[in-house]
Amino acid sequence: MIYYQEPFVTLYQGHALDVLRELPPESVDCVLCSPPYWGLRSYKTEPIVWDNHSGCEHEWGDTIKRGRAGWEATPEGQKQYKPAESDAYQSQSNFCLKCHGWKGELGLEPTIELYISHLLQVFDEVKRILKKTGTCWVNIGDSYYGGGFGYEKDLSAEEFAKKYPKQGSNAGTCMDWKERKMVGDTKRGNLLPAKSLCLIPERFALGMVERGWILRNRIVWYKSNPMPESVKDRFTGTYEDVFFFTKSRKYWFEQQFEPHLEESLERYQHGFHRDKIAGDGYVMADAYTKVYGNPLGRNKRDVWEINTQPYPEAHFATFPEDLCKTPILSGCPAMICKKCGKARERIYERGDYQRHETEAFHLATHGQGANRSKHSPPLEVTDKGYSDCGCGAGWEPGVLLDPFCGSGTALAVAKSLGRKAIGIDVNRKYCDLCVKRISKVSIPMPLL
């Protein structure tokens, strides 16, 4: 159901999969989200039925209790210790004995494979409602296996496989359990050594590509102020992945630039021999002229140094606003024709070098005692504004979707940049936080 609506933002409260199925196909220009990480925390929402078979009168098996001991941040910003199997981390989750559907929260699945399967179900619907020219950006983190989590630890491996046969086959674990010599907790259906990274980002990315998504970039979000970790036998994690997907080979994308490095600018002064204009910020001349950096800057790299950003409200997994800006600016158009639906594209006009190809110039610039002041001037690049489809019907902003919007960071940034936004969250408390946040954001003046 629609929980909140204004001219630029529409917020739905409900299960992401259910809401996405109600949205029209090819209706959004950009998707930016951070789904719940596997095995991290319970958001204390009502269990949801996944892998549901219509018409099944579910008969649920025994409850699987999940618990983890550790420190937890309170809404007041303090830290308190929660023992294993406490109310803070306990989740009700179980399988239907008839159709083998699973009931629980996304991220609290008993196996990694089931978690990835549920994520891919969501992004199948995302792909349906994303335009052919659209982009999809997903921030997803990894987990360590066997770090105090527990699902029915009183069951043996054989008992688990017998009790949940469908889950065993889904996880690829229907082989002889006795042949497995793993150190980890194989009784849960995952064959990983204890303390190992689960490689969840890699598993998710592979699953997306297998479903037809095009993976354009694996972006590293480097955090110079990461959360401290009380580990002594490995290094502290300082980055997360942001995957950049598209559904088509041709899509709307606005190139983003960043300043040239000082050492690069110094290197340009010595001249290079290049044959053509490159796309990464270099501007090339002929064999007898110098090479200069693009005056707009170099093409933005795939490692983004962005500090984590505190959020005063009671939400534990907010990503910083700066992490949202680049995907929105580069992947969600600011102006789309109301008639033909074509997005406007930025136009850059490049000037020409003054070419010197005479033998005298070659000797003067490359011979002994060359005078480098005679080299050609740098290329001029002029921003000519945006393209025009010629319909004359006016423009409307592109639409951003966040199917796991939480406190509404992506929605707030999209609105501040003049884009429309659609948010979905199952938690009513987070919907309230989202409304409180986006209602304070002003809309910029439209571009012409």
Contacts in CASP RR format, 6 or more apart in sequence:
PFRMAT RR
TARGET T0000
AUTHOR 0000-0000-0000
METHOD contacts of the structure
MODEL  1
MIYYQEPFVTLYQGHALDVLRELPPESVDCVLCSPPYWGLRSYKTEPIVW
DNHSGCEHEWGDTIKRGRAGWEATPEGQKQYKPAESDAYQSQSNFCLKCH
GWKGELGLEPTIELYISHLLQVFDEVKRILKKTGTCWVNIGDSYYGGGFG
YEKDLSAEEFAKKYPKQGSNAGTCMDWKERKMVGDTKRGNLLPAKSLCLI
PERFALGMVERGWILRNRIVWYKSNPMPESVKDRFTGTYEDVFFFTKSRK
YWFEQQFEPHLEESLERYQHGFHRDKIAGDGYVMADAYTKVYGNPLGRNK
RDVWEINTQPYPEAHFATFPEDLCKTPILSGCPAMICKKCGKARERIYER
GDYQRHETEAFHLATHGQGANRSKHSPPLEVTDKGYSDCGCGAGWEPGVL
LDPFCGSGTALAVAKSLGRKAIGIDVNRKYCDLCVKRISKVSIPMPLL
1 12 0 8 1.000
1 13 0 8 1.000
1 14 0 8 1.000
2 10 0 8 1.000
2 11 0 8 1.000
2 12 0 8 1.000
3 11 0 8 1.000
3 12 0 8 1.000
3 13 0 8 1.000
3 428 0 8 1.000
3 431 0 8 1.000
3 435 0 8 1.000
4 10 0 8 1.000
4 11 0 8 1.000
4 431 0 8 1.000
4 434 0 8 1.000
4 435 0 8 1.000
5 11 0 8 1.000
6 438 0 8 1.000
6 439 0 8 1.000
8 397 0 8 1.000
8 415 0 8 1.000
8 418 0 8 1.000
8 419 0 8 1.000
8 420 0 8 1.000
8 421 0 8 1.000
8 443 0 8 1.000
9 411 0 8 1.000
9 415 0 8 1.000
9 420 0 8 1.000
9 421 0 8 1.000
9 422 0 8 1.000
9 423 0 8 1.000
9 438 0 8 1.000
10 421 0 8 1.000
10 422 0 8 1.000
10 423 0 8 1.000
11 405 0 8 1.000
11 411 0 8 1.000
11 422 0 8 1.000
11 423 0 8 1.000
11 424 0 8 1.000
11 425 0 8 1.000
11 431 0 8 1.000
11 434 0 8 1.000
11 435 0 8 1.000
11 438 0 8 1.000
12 19 0 8 1.000
12 422 0 8 1.000
12 423 0 8 1.000
12 424 0 8 1.000
12 425 0 8 1.000
13 424 0 8 1.000
13 425 0 8 1.000
13 426 0 8 1.000
13 427 0 8 1.000
13 428 0 8 1.000
13 431 0 8 1.000
14 424 0 8 1.000
14 425 0 8 1.000
14 426 0 8 1.000
15 48 0 8 1.000
15 426 0 8 1.000
16 106 0 8 1.000
16 122 0 8 1.000
16 403 0 8 1.000
16 404 0 8 1.000
16 424 0 8 1.000
16 426 0 8 1.000
17 50 0 8 1.000
17 121 0 8 1.000
17 122 0 8 1.000
17 125 0 8 1.000
19 403 0 8 1.000
19 424 0 8 1.000
20 122 0 8 1.000
20 125 0 8 1.000
20 126 0 8 1.000
20 128 0 8 1.000
20 129 0 8 1.000
20 403 0 8 1.000
20 424 0 8 1.000
21 125 0 8 1.000
23 129 0 8 1.000
23 422 0 8 1.000
24 129 0 8 1.000
25 128 0 8 1.000
25 129 0 8 1.000
26 128 0 8 1.000
26 129 0 8 1.000
26 130 0 8 1.000
26 131 0 8 1.000
26 132 0 8 1.000
27 129 0 8 1.000
27 131 0 8 1.000
27 399 0 8 1.000
28 129 0 8 1.000
28 130 0 8 1.000
28 131 0 8 1.000
28 134 0 8 1.000
28 399 0 8 1.000
28 400 0 8 1.000
28 401 0 8 1.000
28 422 0 8 1.000
29 130 0 8 1.000
29 131 0 8 1.000
29 133 0 8 1.000
29 134 0 8 1.000
29 135 0 8 1.000
29 252 0 8 1.000
29 331 0 8 1.000
29 332 0 8 1.000
29 333 0 8 1.000
29 336 0 8 1.000
29 343 0 8 1.000
29 398 0 8 1.000
29 399 0 8 1.000
29 400 0 8 1.000
30 134 0 8 1.000
30 135 0 8 1.000
30 136 0 8 1.000
30 137 0 8 1.000
30 327 0 8 1.000
30 328 0 8 1.000
30 331 0 8 1.000
30 332 0 8 1.000
30 398 0 8 1.000
30 399 0 8 1.000
30 400 0 8 1.000
30 401 0 8 1.000
30 419 0 8 1.000
31 126 0 8 1.000
31 130 0 8 1.000
31 135 0 8 1.000
31 136 0 8 1.000
31 137 0 8 1.000
31 138 0 8 1.000
31 400 0 8 1.000
31 401 0 8 1.000
31 402 0 8 1.000
31 403 0 8 1.000
32 136 0 8 1.000
32 137 0 8 1.000
32 324 0 8 1.000
32 327 0 8 1.000
32 328 0 8 1.000
32 332 0 8 1.000
32 400 0 8 1.000
32 401 0 8 1.000
32 402 0 8 1.000
32 410 0 8 1.000
32 414 0 8 1.000
33 137 0 8 1.000
33 138 0 8 1.000
33 139 0 8 1.000
33 401 0 8 1.000
33 402 0 8 1.000
33 403 0 8 1.000
33 404 0 8 1.000
33 405 0 8 1.000
33 410 0 8 1.000
34 138 0 8 1.000
34 139 0 8 1.000
34 140 0 8 1.000
34 317 0 8 1.000
34 319 0 8 1.000
34 404 0 8 1.000
35 106 0 8 1.000
35 119 0 8 1.000
35 122 0 8 1.000
35 138 0 8 1.000
35 140 0 8 1.000
35 403 0 8 1.000
35 404 0 8 1.000
36 43 0 8 1.000
36 105 0 8 1.000
36 106 0 8 1.000
36 107 0 8 1.000
36 317 0 8 1.000
36 404 0 8 1.000
37 107 0 8 1.000
37 140 0 8 1.000
37 141 0 8 1.000
37 143 0 8 1.000
37 200 0 8 1.000
37 317 0 8 1.000
38 107 0 8 1.000
38 109 0 8 1.000
38 112 0 8 1.000
38 115 0 8 1.000
38 143 0 8 1.000
38 198 0 8 1.000
38 200 0 8 1.000
39 66 0 8 1.000
39 68 0 8 1.000
39 107 0 8 1.000
39 108 0 8 1.000
39 143 0 8 1.000
39 149 0 8 1.000
40 107 0 8 1.000
40 143 0 8 1.000
40 317 0 8 1.000
41 89 0 8 1.000
41 316 0 8 1.000
42 66 0 8 1.000
42 88 0 8 1.000
42 89 0 8 1.000
42 90 0 8 1.000
42 91 0 8 1.000
42 105 0 8 1.000
42 108 0 8 1.000
43 105 0 8 1.000
43 426 0 8 1.000
43 427 0 8 1.000
43 430 0 8 1.000
44 427 0 8 1.000
45 105 0 8 1.000
45 426 0 8 1.000
45 427 0 8 1.000
47 91 0 8 1.000
47 92 0 8 1.000
47 93 0 8 1.000
47 103 0 8 1.000
47 104 0 8 1.000
47 105 0 8 1.000
48 103 0 8 1.000
48 104 0 8 1.000
48 105 0 8 1.000
48 106 0 8 1.000
48 426 0 8 1.000
49 58 0 8 1.000
49 96 0 8 1.000
49 101 0 8 1.000
49 102 0 8 1.000
49 103 0 8 1.000
49 104 0 8 1.000
50 101 0 8 1.000
50 102 0 8 1.000
50 103 0 8 1.000
50 104 0 8 1.000
50 106 0 8 1.000
50 118 0 8 1.000
50 121 0 8 1.000
51 99 0 8 1.000
51 100 0 8 1.000
51 101 0 8 1.000
51 102 0 8 1.000
51 117 0 8 1.000
51 118 0 8 1.000
52 99 0 8 1.000
52 101 0 8 1.000
53 99 0 8 1.000
53 101 0 8 1.000
56 96 0 8 1.000
56 98 0 8 1.000
56 99 0 8 1.000
57 98 0 8 1.000
58 96 0 8 1.000
58 98 0 8 1.000
58 99 0 8 1.000
58 101 0 8 1.000
58 103 0 8 1.000
59 96 0 8 1.000
59 97 0 8 1.000
59 98 0 8 1.000
60 94 0 8 1.000
60 95 0 8 1.000
60 96 0 8 1.000
60 97 0 8 1.000
60 103 0 8 1.000
61 94 0 8 1.000
61 95 0 8 1.000
61 96 0 8 1.000
61 97 0 8 1.000
62 94 0 8 1.000
62 163 0 8 1.000
63 92 0 8 1.000
63 93 0 8 1.000
63 94 0 8 1.000
64 92 0 8 1.000
64 93 0 8 1.000
64 94 0 8 1.000
64 110 0 8 1.000
64 151 0 8 1.000
64 152 0 8 1.000
65 85 0 8 1.000
65 90 0 8 1.000
65 91 0 8 1.000
65 92 0 8 1.000
65 151 0 8 1.000
65 152 0 8 1.000
66 89 0 8 1.000
66 90 0 8 1.000
66 91 0 8 1.000
66 93 0 8 1.000
66 108 0 8 1.000
66 110 0 8 1.000
66 149 0 8 1.000
66 150 0 8 1.000
66 151 0 8 1.000
67 84 0 8 1.000
67 85 0 8 1.000
67 86 0 8 1.000
67 89 0 8 1.000
67 90 0 8 1.000
67 91 0 8 1.000
67 148 0 8 1.000
67 149 0 8 1.000
67 150 0 8 1.000
68 82 0 8 1.000
68 84 0 8 1.000
68 89 0 8 1.000
68 147 0 8 1.000
68 148 0 8 1.000
68 149 0 8 1.000
68 150 0 8 1.000
69 81 0 8 1.000
69 82 0 8 1.000
69 83 0 8 1.000
69 84 0 8 1.000
69 86 0 8 1.000
69 148 0 8 1.000
70 81 0 8 1.000
70 82 0 8 1.000
70 83 0 8 1.000
71 79 0 8 1.000
71 80 0 8 1.000
71 81 0 8 1.000
71 82 0 8 1.000
72 79 0 8 1.000
72 80 0 8 1.000
72 81 0 8 1.000
72 82 0 8 1.000
72 88 0 8 1.000
73 79 0 8 1.000
73 316 0 8 1.000
74 80 0 8 1.000
75 313 0 8 1.000
75 314 0 8 1.000
82 88 0 8 1.000
82 89 0 8 1.000
84 148 0 8 1.000
91 104 0 8 1.000
91 105 0 8 1.000
91 108 0 8 1.000
92 103 0 8 1.000
92 104 0 8 1.000
93 102 0 8 1.000
93 103 0 8 1.000
93 104 0 8 1.000
93 105 0 8 1.000
93 108 0 8 1.000
93 109 0 8 1.000
93 110 0 8 1.000
94 102 0 8 1.000
94 103 0 8 1.000
94 104 0 8 1.000
95 101 0 8 1.000
95 102 0 8 1.000
95 103 0 8 1.000
95 164 0 8 1.000
95 166 0 8 1.000
95 167 0 8 1.000
96 102 0 8 1.000
96 103 0 8 1.000
100 164 0 8 1.000
100 166 0 8 1.000
100 167 0 8 1.000
101 166 0 8 1.000
102 109 0 8 1.000
102 114 0 8 1.000
102 167 0 8 1.000
106 115 0 8 1.000
106 118 0 8 1.000
106 119 0 8 1.000
107 115 0 8 1.000
107 118 0 8 1.000
109 115 0 8 1.000
109 118 0 8 1.000
110 151 0 8 1.000
110 167 0 8 1.000
110 188 0 8 1.000
110 189 0 8 1.000
111 167 0 8 1.000
111 168 0 8 1.000
111 170 0 8 1.000
111 171 0 8 1.000
111 188 0 8 1.000
111 189 0 8 1.000
111 190 0 8 1.000
112 171 0 8 1.000
112 190 0 8 1.000
112 192 0 8 1.000
112 198 0 8 1.000
112 200 0 8 1.000
112 203 0 8 1.000
113 170 0 8 1.000
113 171 0 8 1.000
113 172 0 8 1.000
113 190 0 8 1.000
114 167 0 8 1.000
114 170 0 8 1.000
114 171 0 8 1.000
115 200 0 8 1.000
116 200 0 8 1.000
116 203 0 8 1.000
116 204 0 8 1.000
116 207 0 8 1.000
117 170 0 8 1.000
119 204 0 8 1.000
120 204 0 8 1.000
120 207 0 8 1.000
120 208 0 8 1.000
120 211 0 8 1.000
122 403 0 8 1.000
123 136 0 8 1.000
123 138 0 8 1.000
123 208 0 8 1.000
123 211 0 8 1.000
123 213 0 8 1.000
124 211 0 8 1.000
126 136 0 8 1.000
126 401 0 8 1.000
126 403 0 8 1.000
127 136 0 8 1.000
127 211 0 8 1.000
127 213 0 8 1.000
127 247 0 8 1.000
129 401 0 8 1.000
130 136 0 8 1.000
130 247 0 8 1.000
130 401 0 8 1.000
132 247 0 8 1.000
132 248 0 8 1.000
132 251 0 8 1.000
133 248 0 8 1.000
133 250 0 8 1.000
133 251 0 8 1.000
133 252 0 8 1.000
133 343 0 8 1.000
134 246 0 8 1.000
134 247 0 8 1.000
134 248 0 8 1.000
134 251 0 8 1.000
134 252 0 8 1.000
134 331 0 8 1.000
135 244 0 8 1.000
135 245 0 8 1.000
135 246 0 8 1.000
135 251 0 8 1.000
135 252 0 8 1.000
135 253 0 8 1.000
135 327 0 8 1.000
135 330 0 8 1.000
135 331 0 8 1.000
135 332 0 8 1.000
136 213 0 8 1.000
136 244 0 8 1.000
136 245 0 8 1.000
136 246 0 8 1.000
136 247 0 8 1.000
137 242 0 8 1.000
137 243 0 8 1.000
137 244 0 8 1.000
137 245 0 8 1.000
137 327 0 8 1.000
137 331 0 8 1.000
138 204 0 8 1.000
138 242 0 8 1.000
138 243 0 8 1.000
138 245 0 8 1.000
139 221 0 8 1.000
139 240 0 8 1.000
139 241 0 8 1.000
139 242 0 8 1.000
139 319 0 8 1.000
139 323 0 8 1.000
140 200 0 8 1.000
140 201 0 8 1.000
140 204 0 8 1.000
140 240 0 8 1.000
140 241 0 8 1.000
140 243 0 8 1.000
141 200 0 8 1.000
141 201 0 8 1.000
141 240 0 8 1.000
141 241 0 8 1.000
142 197 0 8 1.000
142 198 0 8 1.000
142 199 0 8 1.000
142 200 0 8 1.000
142 201 0 8 1.000
143 197 0 8 1.000
143 198 0 8 1.000
143 200 0 8 1.000
144 195 0 8 1.000
144 196 0 8 1.000
144 197 0 8 1.000
144 198 0 8 1.000
145 184 0 8 1.000
145 185 0 8 1.000
145 190 0 8 1.000
145 192 0 8 1.000
145 193 0 8 1.000
145 194 0 8 1.000
145 195 0 8 1.000
145 196 0 8 1.000
145 197 0 8 1.000
145 198 0 8 1.000
146 184 0 8 1.000
146 185 0 8 1.000
146 192 0 8 1.000
146 194 0 8 1.000
146 195 0 8 1.000
147 194 0 8 1.000
147 195 0 8 1.000
150 185 0 8 1.000
150 188 0 8 1.000
151 188 0 8 1.000
152 160 0 8 1.000
152 187 0 8 1.000
152 188 0 8 1.000
153 185 0 8 1.000
153 187 0 8 1.000
155 163 0 8 1.000
155 187 0 8 1.000
156 187 0 8 1.000
157 177 0 8 1.000
157 180 0 8 1.000
157 186 0 8 1.000
157 187 0 8 1.000
157 189 0 8 1.000
158 177 0 8 1.000
160 187 0 8 1.000
160 188 0 8 1.000
160 189 0 8 1.000
161 168 0 8 1.000
161 173 0 8 1.000
161 174 0 8 1.000
161 177 0 8 1.000
161 189 0 8 1.000
165 174 0 8 1.000
167 189 0 8 1.000
168 174 0 8 1.000
168 189 0 8 1.000
171 189 0 8 1.000
171 190 0 8 1.000
173 186 0 8 1.000
173 189 0 8 1.000
173 190 0 8 1.000
173 191 0 8 1.000
177 186 0 8 1.000
180 186 0 8 1.000
180 191 0 8 1.000
182 191 0 8 1.000
182 192 0 8 1.000
182 193 0 8 1.000
183 193 0 8 1.000
183 194 0 8 1.000
184 192 0 8 1.000
184 193 0 8 1.000
184 194 0 8 1.000
185 194 0 8 1.000
190 198 0 8 1.000
192 198 0 8 1.000
201 241 0 8 1.000
201 243 0 8 1.000
204 243 0 8 1.000
205 215 0 8 1.000
205 218 0 8 1.000
205 243 0 8 1.000
208 215 0 8 1.000
208 243 0 8 1.000
208 245 0 8 1.000
209 215 0 8 1.000
212 247 0 8 1.000
213 245 0 8 1.000
213 246 0 8 1.000
213 247 0 8 1.000
214 245 0 8 1.000
214 246 0 8 1.000
214 247 0 8 1.000
214 248 0 8 1.000
214 249 0 8 1.000
215 243 0 8 1.000
215 244 0 8 1.000
215 245 0 8 1.000
216 244 0 8 1.000
216 245 0 8 1.000
216 246 0 8 1.000
217 243 0 8 1.000
217 244 0 8 1.000
217 302 0 8 1.000
218 241 0 8 1.000
218 242 0 8 1.000
218 243 0 8 1.000
218 244 0 8 1.000
218 302 0 8 1.000
219 241 0 8 1.000
219 242 0 8 1.000
219 243 0 8 1.000
219 244 0 8 1.000
219 302 0 8 1.000
219 303 0 8 1.000
219 304 0 8 1.000
220 239 0 8 1.000
220 240 0 8 1.000
220 241 0 8 1.000
220 242 0 8 1.000
220 302 0 8 1.000
220 303 0 8 1.000
220 304 0 8 1.000
221 239 0 8 1.000
221 240 0 8 1.000
221 241 0 8 1.000
221 242 0 8 1.000
221 304 0 8 1.000
221 306 0 8 1.000
221 323 0 8 1.000
222 238 0 8 1.000
222 239 0 8 1.000
222 303 0 8 1.000
222 304 0 8 1.000
222 305 0 8 1.000
222 306 0 8 1.000
223 238 0 8 1.000
223 239 0 8 1.000
223 240 0 8 1.000
223 306 0 8 1.000
223 307 0 8 1.000
223 308 0 8 1.000
224 238 0 8 1.000
224 305 0 8 1.000
224 307 0 8 1.000
225 307 0 8 1.000
225 308 0 8 1.000
226 236 0 8 1.000
226 237 0 8 1.000
226 238 0 8 1.000
226 308 0 8 1.000
227 308 0 8 1.000
228 236 0 8 1.000
229 236 0 8 1.000
229 237 0 8 1.000
242 304 0 8 1.000
242 323 0 8 1.000
242 327 0 8 1.000
244 327 0 8 1.000
252 331 0 8 1.000
252 333 0 8 1.000
252 343 0 8 1.000
252 345 0 8 1.000
253 330 0 8 1.000
253 331 0 8 1.000
254 329 0 8 1.000
254 330 0 8 1.000
254 331 0 8 1.000
254 333 0 8 1.000
254 345 0 8 1.000
254 346 0 8 1.000
255 299 0 8 1.000
255 300 0 8 1.000
255 330 0 8 1.000
255 346 0 8 1.000
256 299 0 8 1.000
256 300 0 8 1.000
256 326 0 8 1.000
256 329 0 8 1.000
256 330 0 8 1.000
257 281 0 8 1.000
257 294 0 8 1.000
257 296 0 8 1.000
257 297 0 8 1.000
257 298 0 8 1.000
257 299 0 8 1.000
257 300 0 8 1.000
258 297 0 8 1.000
258 298 0 8 1.000
258 299 0 8 1.000
258 300 0 8 1.000
258 301 0 8 1.000
259 297 0 8 1.000
259 298 0 8 1.000
260 293 0 8 1.000
260 294 0 8 1.000
260 297 0 8 1.000
260 298 0 8 1.000
261 298 0 8 1.000
264 293 0 8 1.000
264 298 0 8 1.000
265 293 0 8 1.000
268 290 0 8 1.000
268 291 0 8 1.000
268 292 0 8 1.000
268 293 0 8 1.000
269 290 0 8 1.000
269 372 0 8 1.000
270 290 0 8 1.000
271 289 0 8 1.000
271 290 0 8 1.000
271 291 0 8 1.000
271 375 0 8 1.000
272 290 0 8 1.000
272 291 0 8 1.000
273 287 0 8 1.000
274 282 0 8 1.000
274 284 0 8 1.000
274 285 0 8 1.000
274 291 0 8 1.000
275 284 0 8 1.000
276 284 0 8 1.000
277 283 0 8 1.000
277 284 0 8 1.000
277 350 0 8 1.000
278 284 0 8 1.000
279 299 0 8 1.000
280 298 0 8 1.000
280 299 0 8 1.000
281 293 0 8 1.000
281 294 0 8 1.000
281 296 0 8 1.000
281 297 0 8 1.000
281 298 0 8 1.000
281 299 0 8 1.000
282 291 0 8 1.000
282 293 0 8 1.000
282 294 0 8 1.000
282 298 0 8 1.000
283 291 0 8 1.000
283 292 0 8 1.000
283 293 0 8 1.000
283 294 0 8 1.000
283 350 0 8 1.000
283 378 0 8 1.000
283 379 0 8 1.000
283 381 0 8 1.000
284 291 0 8 1.000
285 291 0 8 1.000
285 292 0 8 1.000
285 353 0 8 1.000
285 355 0 8 1.000
285 376 0 8 1.000
285 379 0 8 1.000
286 353 0 8 1.000
286 355 0 8 1.000
286 357 0 8 1.000
287 357 0 8 1.000
288 356 0 8 1.000
288 357 0 8 1.000
288 361 0 8 1.000
288 362 0 8 1.000
288 365 0 8 1.000
288 366 0 8 1.000
289 353 0 8 1.000
289 355 0 8 1.000
289 356 0 8 1.000
289 375 0 8 1.000
289 376 0 8 1.000
290 372 0 8 1.000
290 375 0 8 1.000
290 376 0 8 1.000
290 378 0 8 1.000
292 378 0 8 1.000
292 379 0 8 1.000
293 378 0 8 1.000
294 379 0 8 1.000
294 381 0 8 1.000
295 378 0 8 1.000
295 379 0 8 1.000
295 380 0 8 1.000
295 381 0 8 1.000
296 348 0 8 1.000
296 381 0 8 1.000
296 383 0 8 1.000
300 326 0 8 1.000
300 330 0 8 1.000
304 323 0 8 1.000
304 326 0 8 1.000
306 320 0 8 1.000
306 322 0 8 1.000
306 323 0 8 1.000
307 320 0 8 1.000
307 322 0 8 1.000
308 320 0 8 1.000
309 318 0 8 1.000
309 319 0 8 1.000
309 320 0 8 1.000
309 321 0 8 1.000
309 322 0 8 1.000
311 318 0 8 1.000
311 407 0 8 1.000
313 407 0 8 1.000
313 433 0 8 1.000
313 436 0 8 1.000
314 429 0 8 1.000
314 433 0 8 1.000
315 406 0 8 1.000
315 407 0 8 1.000
315 430 0 8 1.000
315 433 0 8 1.000
317 406 0 8 1.000
318 406 0 8 1.000
318 407 0 8 1.000
318 409 0 8 1.000
319 409 0 8 1.000
320 409 0 8 1.000
321 409 0 8 1.000
321 412 0 8 1.000
321 413 0 8 1.000
324 409 0 8 1.000
324 410 0 8 1.000
324 413 0 8 1.000
324 414 0 8 1.000
325 413 0 8 1.000
325 417 0 8 1.000
328 400 0 8 1.000
328 410 0 8 1.000
328 413 0 8 1.000
328 414 0 8 1.000
328 417 0 8 1.000
328 419 0 8 1.000
329 417 0 8 1.000
332 398 0 8 1.000
332 399 0 8 1.000
332 400 0 8 1.000
332 414 0 8 1.000
332 419 0 8 1.000
333 343 0 8 1.000
333 344 0 8 1.000
333 397 0 8 1.000
333 398 0 8 1.000
334 344 0 8 1.000
334 397 0 8 1.000
334 398 0 8 1.000
334 417 0 8 1.000
334 418 0 8 1.000
334 419 0 8 1.000
334 447 0 8 1.000
335 343 0 8 1.000
335 344 0 8 1.000
335 386 0 8 1.000
335 395 0 8 1.000
335 396 0 8 1.000
335 397 0 8 1.000
335 398 0 8 1.000
335 446 0 8 1.000
335 447 0 8 1.000
336 342 0 8 1.000
336 343 0 8 1.000
336 344 0 8 1.000
336 395 0 8 1.000
336 396 0 8 1.000
336 397 0 8 1.000
336 398 0 8 1.000
337 343 0 8 1.000
337 344 0 8 1.000
337 389 0 8 1.000
337 391 0 8 1.000
337 392 0 8 1.000
337 393 0 8 1.000
337 394 0 8 1.000
337 395 0 8 1.000
338 391 0 8 1.000
338 393 0 8 1.000
338 394 0 8 1.000
338 395 0 8 1.000
338 396 0 8 1.000
339 391 0 8 1.000
339 392 0 8 1.000
339 393 0 8 1.000
339 394 0 8 1.000
340 389 0 8 1.000
340 391 0 8 1.000
340 393 0 8 1.000
341 389 0 8 1.000
342 389 0 8 1.000
343 398 0 8 1.000
344 386 0 8 1.000
344 387 0 8 1.000
344 388 0 8 1.000
344 389 0 8 1.000
344 395 0 8 1.000
345 386 0 8 1.000
345 387 0 8 1.000
346 383 0 8 1.000
346 385 0 8 1.000
346 386 0 8 1.000
346 387 0 8 1.000
347 383 0 8 1.000
347 384 0 8 1.000
347 385 0 8 1.000
347 386 0 8 1.000
347 387 0 8 1.000
348 381 0 8 1.000
348 382 0 8 1.000
348 383 0 8 1.000
348 384 0 8 1.000
349 381 0 8 1.000
349 382 0 8 1.000
349 384 0 8 1.000
350 379 0 8 1.000
350 380 0 8 1.000
350 381 0 8 1.000
350 382 0 8 1.000
351 379 0 8 1.000
351 380 0 8 1.000
351 381 0 8 1.000
351 382 0 8 1.000
352 379 0 8 1.000
353 376 0 8 1.000
353 377 0 8 1.000
353 379 0 8 1.000
354 376 0 8 1.000
354 377 0 8 1.000
355 376 0 8 1.000
356 365 0 8 1.000
356 374 0 8 1.000
356 376 0 8 1.000
361 374 0 8 1.000
364 370 0 8 1.000
364 371 0 8 1.000
364 374 0 8 1.000
365 371 0 8 1.000
365 372 0 8 1.000
365 374 0 8 1.000
365 375 0 8 1.000
386 447 0 8 1.000
395 446 0 8 1.000
396 420 0 8 1.000
397 418 0 8 1.000
397 419 0 8 1.000
397 420 0 8 1.000
397 446 0 8 1.000
398 419 0 8 1.000
398 420 0 8 1.000
399 419 0 8 1.000
399 420 0 8 1.000
399 421 0 8 1.000
399 422 0 8 1.000
400 410 0 8 1.000
400 411 0 8 1.000
400 414 0 8 1.000
400 419 0 8 1.000
400 420 0 8 1.000
400 421 0 8 1.000
400 422 0 8 1.000
401 421 0 8 1.000
401 422 0 8 1.000
401 423 0 8 1.000
401 424 0 8 1.000
402 408 0 8 1.000
402 410 0 8 1.000
402 411 0 8 1.000
402 421 0 8 1.000
402 422 0 8 1.000
402 423 0 8 1.000
402 424 0 8 1.000
403 423 0 8 1.000
403 424 0 8 1.000
404 424 0 8 1.000
404 425 0 8 1.000
405 411 0 8 1.000
405 423 0 8 1.000
405 424 0 8 1.000
405 425 0 8 1.000
405 430 0 8 1.000
405 434 0 8 1.000
406 425 0 8 1.000
406 427 0 8 1.000
406 430 0 8 1.000
406 431 0 8 1.000
406 433 0 8 1.000
406 434 0 8 1.000
407 430 0 8 1.000
407 433 0 8 1.000
407 434 0 8 1.000
407 437 0 8 1.000
408 423 0 8 1.000
408 433 0 8 1.000
408 434 0 8 1.000
408 437 0 8 1.000
408 438 0 8 1.000
409 437 0 8 1.000
410 421 0 8 1.000
411 421 0 8 1.000
411 423 0 8 1.000
411 434 0 8 1.000
411 437 0 8 1.000
411 438 0 8 1.000
412 437 0 8 1.000
412 438 0 8 1.000
412 441 0 8 1.000
414 420 0 8 1.000
414 421 0 8 1.000
415 421 0 8 1.000
415 438 0 8 1.000
415 441 0 8 1.000
415 443 0 8 1.000
416 441 0 8 1.000
416 442 0 8 1.000
416 443 0 8 1.000
416 444 0 8 1.000
417 444 0 8 1.000
418 443 0 8 1.000
418 444 0 8 1.000
418 446 0 8 1.000
421 438 0 8 1.000
423 434 0 8 1.000
425 431 0 8 1.000
425 434 0 8 1.000
END
